[in-house]
Amino acid sequence: MVDLFTLYGPTGSLEHGLDHLRHRSRATLRCEIDDTARRRRLPSWAGRLADGEPEWLDHLDSAIRATHQAAVAPYWSRVKAHLRAEHSTLGRLMLSSGVEQMLAALHPRARWDSSVLHLPAAYDQEIHLQGRGLLIAYSVYCWPFAVPVYDGDDDGVPPRLFVPAARDLLTLNQITALSPPDEGTLGALIGHTRAALLYAMADGHATTSDLARRVGVSLASMSQHTAVLRGAGLISTRRTGMAVHHALTPLGHHVLEEQTR
């Protein structure tokens, strides 16, 4: 119903994104919902959400969390590994063959014609860059169409183009298979609790209490587990006020990615 990227902006984690959403102006939220209402019929409660009523912001928060838990978190390490591979391939193509060839390779049905890039989309839209540039982002959640996002009221913001990272259904199924990554092999190596902690951090940094709740261990034992993972170079830890945040290091991400191959 709403474009979360427009409401969130660039963010490093689910928690940061939800915090940004809470602090967005009511005018921005209403503008986004009104824009959606011009394309489809919305339920009556959408108006209360557009007004920024706390109860309906809570409902939106819960819905986003539930969707993330079901559709993103179990597959996030595989998603990131695939996105990195696509970025690398695209970068090499641009260096070897130029920007036009790189743009033409964004989608199997992309077509470059007289300085105009044609891409399949869910609805017709024509965007003129006018020297502002173009922000291209791969996504595994917009197959099979590219999704252009244009802030028409802000001439200083480059249009954004979300491009399907999966080129076909087979690739998409491999990334988002119904069964989550197997923690067995990693668990046998470092212990099932510590393996579960690594997977719990795959979608971004988390506090000690968040991890304890998600993995089902006591706060008292968390310091020992995180100390071992930190000593092995798999996670980093930083304190912000009263909270302690843990996040995967590049080595930690690599270990999880290897488990999904």
Secondary structure, DSSP 8 states (H G I E B T S, - for coil): ---HHHHH-S-SSHHHHHHHHHHS-HHHHHHHHHHHHTTS---TTHHHHHTT-HHHHHHHHHHHHHHHHHHTGGGHHHHHHHHHHHHHHHHHHHHHH-HHHHHHTSSTT-EEETTEEE--BSS------TTS--EEEEESSSTTSBEEE--TT-TTS--EEEEES-SSHHHHHHHT-SS----HHHHHHH-HHHHHHHHHTTTS-EEHHHHHHHHT--HHHHHHHHHHHHHTTSEEEEEETTEEEEEE-HHHHHHHHHHT-
